[in-house]
Amino acid sequence: MFKKSLLYLSLGLGSLLLLETACDPKPDDIGPVSPTVGSLDSIPYNPVAYDYPEINGLPAMEEPSDNRATEAGVKLGRYLFYERKLSIDSSISCASCHHQDRAFTDGNPVGIGVGGAVGTRNSMSLINVGYNWKQNSQHNFNWDGKFASLEEQVLSPVEHPLEMMSNWEDVMQRLKGHEHYPRMFRQAFGIEHIDEMSKELAAKALAQFLRTLNSADSEYDRDEWVPFEYMSEAAQRGKLLFLGDALGSASTKDAECAHCHSFTRDAAIFARNSFSNNAIDSVSSFIEFSDNGLGDVTGSVVDNGRFREVSLRNVGLTAPYMHDGRFATLEEVLDHYTDHTSGSRGPNVANELSTAPELPHLTAQEKQDIITFLHALTDTSYVNKAEWADPFLQADPWAE
């Protein structure tokens, strides 16, 4: 009888063991977290404000009042930017479409998502992207101005069906179950429990990192700010053509560039932070554009065909060009504006282009001078910046 009881007890314990094993969660599915296990308040929280470097030619960076950058927040944002767990199958990250050596673009006409999914828009440069923000505007980010803030914009790619194809609930479960991310969220935002980790905090961290990607150390900048350093003569000639009558007086030749890609010595963004129909489509009415751009966001047909006027800083690294990557080279872009803007380009074409008498009369040498000036806007100093690079390439990426 005693042996029989032992046999039943053994069988019962074995069944219980099998039941526990079968219920073990997957590594990325940790399930509910108990209050004791999920507590983070033993981890020090000592936020240090991020000190944006003063850069000649760039204004001070504006931040939302509810997301002031900290060193820990920027660090977390950098890790999330390169984190492949944000995609459905952990195959791509934000950096897959935004390469550091290409001014954070990818060299493709349009973005490529999980499994080779082909997007519809060109991957925009992230250099100086924080300057796209205007506090009272609802249309600041993306080619079509869909998002008012970086915090809103960075949420989109994770769930986009042609990008990361994931969902934030699954992503946050993965991050909560990670060995290091709960600590980093605590250090960045002072949360006391793992359950406080959220997509909103992830977005804030990503936005903080993106606002640090500021670049202004090109040949043009050194010409402006460093004594006895000058652009080439060809670049100087190209600059005068680029500026034209934007200098405030009549010019013998005007390429009309600086009206849309405006700059001053102390705010050399090379973009006026607006949207326009830049005359790349041959259309005669508001309803003929293949991509309505801003119009699909605002619901106004007057905005159809309008897209963000991008900064020309590092433009020599960001080919191909336009919202759909239709032009492979800067030469193709300039040839279009000098040779192919006649005829109907839509009733809302940018005024600067509809009244640009000098464009068709630029000589081959003048066009080359403008392109030389555009290349003088290239800053390669950031390419090897360790603080912007993929942390997972470090020997110990999680070392504090």
C-alpha positions in Angstrom: 0.0 0.0 0.0 2.9 2.4 0.9 4.6 1.7 -2.5 1.4 2.3 -4.3 0.9 5.7 -2.6 4.4 6.7 -3.5 3.7 5.7 -7.1 0.6 8.0 -7.2 2.6 10.8 -5.6 5.4 10.5 -8.1 2.9 10.5 -11.0 1.2 13.5 -9.6 4.4 15.5 -9.2 5.5 14.5 -12.7 2.2 15.8 -14.1 2.6 19.0 -12.2 6.1 19.5 -13.6 4.9 18.8 -17.1 2.1 21.3 -16.7 4.5 24.0 -15.4 6.9 23.4 -18.3 4.1 23.6 -20.9 3.0 26.9 -19.5 6.4 28.6 -19.6 6.1 31.8 -21.6 8.1 32.4 -24.7 11.1 34.7 -24.3 9.3 37.6 -25.9 6.0 36.9 -24.1 6.6 37.3 -20.4 3.0 37.6 -19.5 1.7 39.5 -16.5 4.5 40.9 -14.3 4.0 40.7 -10.5 4.3 43.9 -8.5 7.4 42.5 -6.7 9.2 41.3 -9.8 8.3 44.4 -11.9 9.5 47.0 -9.4 12.2 49.3 -10.7 12.5 51.8 -7.8 15.7 50.2 -6.6 17.4 51.5 -9.8 18.8 55.0 -9.3 17.0 57.8 -11.2 19.2 60.8 -11.6 18.2 62.6 -14.8 20.8 64.9 -16.4 19.6 67.4 -19.0 21.1 66.8 -22.5 23.4 69.7 -23.4 22.9 70.4 -27.1 26.2 71.6 -28.6 26.3 75.1 -29.9 26.7 74.9 -33.7 27.6 77.9 -35.8 24.9 78.4 -38.4 22.2 76.5 -36.5 19.7 78.1 -34.1 19.0 76.6 -30.7 16.9 73.4 -30.8 13.3 73.8 -29.6 11.8 71.0 -27.7 8.2 70.2 -26.5 7.7 71.3 -22.9 6.7 67.7 -22.0 9.8 66.0 -23.5 13.0 67.8 -22.5 16.0 65.7 -23.6 18.1 64.0 -21.0 21.3 62.0 -21.4 19.5 58.8 -20.5 16.6 59.6 -22.7 18.8 60.2 -25.7 20.7 57.0 -25.0 17.5 54.9 -24.8 16.3 56.6 -28.1 19.5 55.6 -29.8 19.2 52.0 -28.8 15.5 51.9 -29.9 16.5 53.5 -33.2 18.8 50.5 -33.9 16.6 47.9 -32.2 15.3 45.2 -34.6 12.7 44.0 -32.1 10.5 46.9 -33.2 9.7 45.0 -36.4 7.3 42.0 -36.5 10.1 39.5 -37.2 13.0 41.4 -35.7 14.5 41.8 -39.2 14.7 45.6 -39.5 15.1 48.7 -37.4 14.6 52.4 -38.0 18.2 52.4 -39.1 17.5 50.0 -41.9 16.0 52.9 -43.9 18.1 55.6 -42.3 21.9 54.9 -42.7 24.3 57.1 -40.8 26.7 57.3 -43.8 24.0 58.5 -46.1 22.8 61.4 -43.9 20.3 58.9 -42.5 18.7 58.0 -45.8 19.0 54.6 -47.5 19.9 55.2 -51.2 16.7 53.6 -52.5 13.9 55.4 -54.5 11.4 54.4 -51.8 11.6 52.7 -48.5 11.9 48.9 -48.2 10.1 47.2 -45.3 9.9 43.7 -43.7 10.3 40.9 -46.3 11.2 43.4 -49.0 7.9 45.2 -49.0 8.2 48.2 -51.3 7.0 51.5 -49.9 5.6 54.5 -51.7 7.8 57.3 -50.5 11.5 58.1 -50.3 13.2 57.7 -46.9 13.8 61.2 -45.8 17.1 62.4 -44.3 17.1 62.8 -40.5 19.9 65.2 -40.3 18.6 68.4 -38.6 15.1 66.9 -38.6 14.3 68.6 -35.2 14.2 71.9 -37.0 11.2 70.8 -39.0 9.0 71.5 -35.9 6.8 74.6 -35.8 4.9 74.7 -32.5 1.6 76.0 -33.8 1.5 73.8 -36.9 -0.2 70.5 -37.2 1.8 69.5 -40.3 5.5 69.2 -39.6 6.8 65.8 -40.4 6.9 63.3 -43.3 6.7 64.2 -46.9 3.0 64.9 -46.6 3.1 66.7 -43.2 0.9 64.0 -41.6 2.4 64.4 -38.1 2.7 67.5 -35.9 5.5 66.2 -33.7 8.4 63.8 -33.8 6.8 62.0 -30.9 3.8 61.2 -33.1 5.8 60.5 -36.3 8.1 57.8 -34.8 5.1 55.7 -33.7 4.0 55.2 -37.3 6.7 53.0 -38.9 6.3 50.2 -36.3 2.7 49.5 -37.4 2.9 50.5 -41.0 2.0 47.6 -43.4 4.8 48.4 -45.7 7.4 49.1 -43.0 7.9 47.2 -39.7 4.4 45.5 -39.9 4.3 45.1 -36.1 2.1 46.5 -33.3 3.2 48.5 -30.3 1.5 46.1 -27.8 3.8 43.2 -28.9 6.8 45.5 -29.1 6.4 46.7 -25.6 6.0 43.1 -24.3 9.3 42.3 -25.9 11.0 45.3 -24.4 9.5 44.6 -21.0 10.8 41.1 -21.1 14.3 42.3 -22.1 17.2 42.1 -19.6 18.2 45.7 -20.0 15.4 47.9 -21.4 13.4 48.2 -18.1 16.5 49.7 -16.5 17.0 52.1 -19.3 13.3 53.2 -19.3 13.7 53.8 -15.5 16.9 55.8 -16.0 15.3 57.9 -18.8 11.9 58.6 -17.3 11.9 57.7 -13.6 9.2 55.0 -13.9 8.8 52.9 -10.8 7.3 49.7 -12.3 7.9 47.7 -15.5 4.2 48.1 -16.3 4.7 51.9 -16.8 6.9 51.2 -19.9 4.8 52.4 -22.8 4.9 53.2 -26.5 4.5 56.9 -25.6 7.7 56.8 -23.6 9.5 54.9 -26.3 8.4 57.6 -28.8 9.7 60.3 -26.5 13.1 58.6 -26.3 13.3 58.2 -30.1 12.4 61.8 -30.6 15.0 62.9 -28.1 17.7 61.0 -30.0 16.5 62.4 -33.4 16.8 66.0 -32.2 20.5 65.4 -31.5 21.3 64.6 -35.2 22.4 68.1 -36.1 25.1 68.8 -38.7 26.7 72.0 -39.9 30.4 71.5 -40.6 30.5 71.6 -44.4 32.8 73.5 -46.8 30.1 76.2 -46.8 30.1 76.5 -43.0 33.9 76.7 -42.8 33.8 79.4 -45.5 31.3 81.3 -43.3 32.8 80.8 -39.8 36.5 79.8 -40.1 39.0 82.5 -40.9 41.0 81.9 -44.1 38.9 78.9 -45.2 37.0 79.4 -48.4 34.8 77.5 -50.8 36.2 76.9 -54.3 35.6 79.6 -56.9 33.0 77.3 -58.6 31.1 76.9 -55.4 31.2 80.7 -54.8 29.8 81.2 -58.3 27.1 78.6 -57.6 26.2 80.2 -54.3 25.5 83.5 -56.1 23.3 81.7 -58.7 21.6 79.8 -55.9 20.8 83.1 -54.0 19.9 85.2 -57.0 17.5 88.0 -56.1 17.0 86.5 -52.6 20.0 88.7 -51.7 17.7 91.6 -51.8 18.7 93.1 -55.1 18.2 92.3 -58.8 20.6 89.6 -60.1 21.8 89.1 -63.6 21.2 85.3 -63.2 18.8 83.7 -60.7 18.4 80.0 -60.3 15.5 80.6 -57.8 16.8 78.0 -55.3 16.9 80.2 -52.2 13.3 81.1 -52.2 12.3 77.6 -51.1 15.6 76.5 -49.7 16.2 79.6 -47.7 19.0 80.3 -45.2 20.7 83.0 -43.3 24.2 83.0 -41.7 22.8 82.1 -38.3 20.0 79.9 -39.4 21.4 78.0 -42.3 18.8 75.3 -42.6 18.5 75.6 -46.4 14.7 75.1 -46.1 11.9 77.5 -45.3 10.0 74.8 -43.5 7.0 74.7 -45.7 5.1 72.6 -48.3 4.8 73.3 -52.0 4.0 71.9 -55.5 7.5 71.9 -56.8 6.6 71.4 -60.5 7.7 67.8 -60.9 4.3 66.5 -62.2 2.7 67.5 -65.5 -0.9 68.1 -64.5 -3.5 70.6 -65.4 -5.9 70.3 -62.4 -5.9 69.6 -58.7 -7.2 66.0 -59.1 -4.5 64.7 -61.5 -1.6 64.1 -59.1 -0.6 60.5 -58.7 0.2 61.3 -55.0 -1.7 64.1 -53.4 0.8 64.6 -50.6 -0.4 67.3 -48.1 -3.8 67.3 -49.7 -4.6 63.8 -48.4 -3.8 65.0 -44.9 -5.6 68.3 -44.9 -8.5 67.2 -47.1 -8.1 70.3 -49.2 -7.7 69.8 -53.0 -5.7 73.1 -53.0 -3.0 71.2 -51.1 -2.8 68.3 -53.6 0.7 67.8 -55.0 2.3 69.7 -52.2 5.2 68.1 -50.4 7.7 69.1 -47.7 10.5 71.4 -49.0 13.5 69.5 -47.6 16.8 70.9 -46.4 19.6 70.8 -48.9 22.3 70.1 -46.2 24.1 66.9 -47.2 22.0 66.7 -50.3 25.0 65.2 -52.1 24.6 62.1 -49.9 20.8 61.6 -50.1 20.2 60.5 -53.7 17.8 59.6 -55.2 15.6 62.7 -54.9 12.0 63.9 -54.5 9.3 62.3 -52.5 9.2 59.3 -54.9 13.0 59.1 -55.6 12.4 59.8 -59.3 15.7 61.6 -59.9 18.9 59.6 -59.5 21.3 62.5 -59.5 21.5 66.2 -58.7 22.2 66.8 -62.4 18.8 65.2 -63.2 17.1 67.5 -60.7 18.7 70.6 -62.1 18.1 69.5 -65.7 14.4 69.1 -64.9 14.1 72.6 -63.5 15.9 74.2 -66.4 14.5 72.1 -69.3 11.2 70.5 -68.2 9.0 72.9 -66.2 7.2 74.5 -69.1 3.6 73.6 -69.6 1.1 72.9 -66.9 2.4 71.9 -63.6 -0.8 72.3 -61.6 -2.8 75.4 -60.6 -0.9 75.5 -57.3 2.6 75.3 -58.5 5.1 77.3 -56.4 5.1 80.9 -57.4 8.9 80.9 -57.4 8.9 78.3 -60.2 6.0 79.8 -62.3 7.8 83.2 -62.4 11.4 82.0 -62.9 12.5 83.5 -66.2 16.2 82.7 -65.7 15.9 79.0 -65.2 15.8 77.9 -68.9 18.8 80.2 -69.7 21.4 78.7 -67.3 24.4 77.5 -69.1 26.0 74.1 -68.6 28.8 75.8 -66.6 26.4 77.7 -64.4 24.4 74.5 -63.7 27.7 72.7 -62.8 28.6 75.6 -60.5 25.3 75.3 -58.6 25.9 71.6 -58.2 29.4 72.3 -56.9 27.8 74.6 -54.3 25.3 72.0 -53.3 28.2 69.5 -52.7 29.8 72.2 -50.5 26.8 71.7 -48.2 28.1 68.2 -47.4 29.3 67.6 -43.8 31.1 64.2 -43.4 32.2 64.8 -39.9 29.2 63.1 -38.4 29.7 59.8 -40.4 31.9 58.3 -37.7 30.2 59.9 -34.7 30.1 57.2 -32.1 27.2 58.7 -30.3 25.0 58.4 -33.4 26.3 54.9 -34.4 24.7 51.5 -33.9 25.4 50.6 -30.3 24.9 46.9 -31.0 28.2 46.9 -32.9 30.0 47.6 -29.7 31.8 44.8 -27.9 29.5 45.1 -24.9 26.5 47.2 -26.0 24.9 47.1 -22.6 27.9 48.2 -20.5 26.9 51.3 -18.4 
